[in-house]
Amino acid sequence: MLRHEFQPGKLIAGLVLVLAGILYAGDAGSAWQIPWFVVIPLVTGGLCLAGLVALLTGRVRRRRQGGRTGADLA
């Protein structure tokens, strides 16, 4: 049994922010050059995608739990 429910929206948000951190770390370490404005659409788009996934996940979970009764859960 899982200790907590899986939340894919938070996973996507975390991955996008880690990617942004890796890009900045590579730029700071002179591994590559990226313009400062590249990360803005990456983070904004990633957070919007994470919000959409979280919204869809919540709706799917609500729909699945909607038909259950007390007798079904026992």
Secondary structure as GFF3:
##gff-version 3
##sequence-region A 1 74
A	DSSP	alpha_helix	8	28	.	.	.	ID=ss1
A	DSSP	three_ten_helix	36	38	.	.	.	ID=ss2
A	DSSP	alpha_helix	39	66	.	.	.	ID=ss3
A	DSSP	alpha_helix	70	73	.	.	.	ID=ss4
###
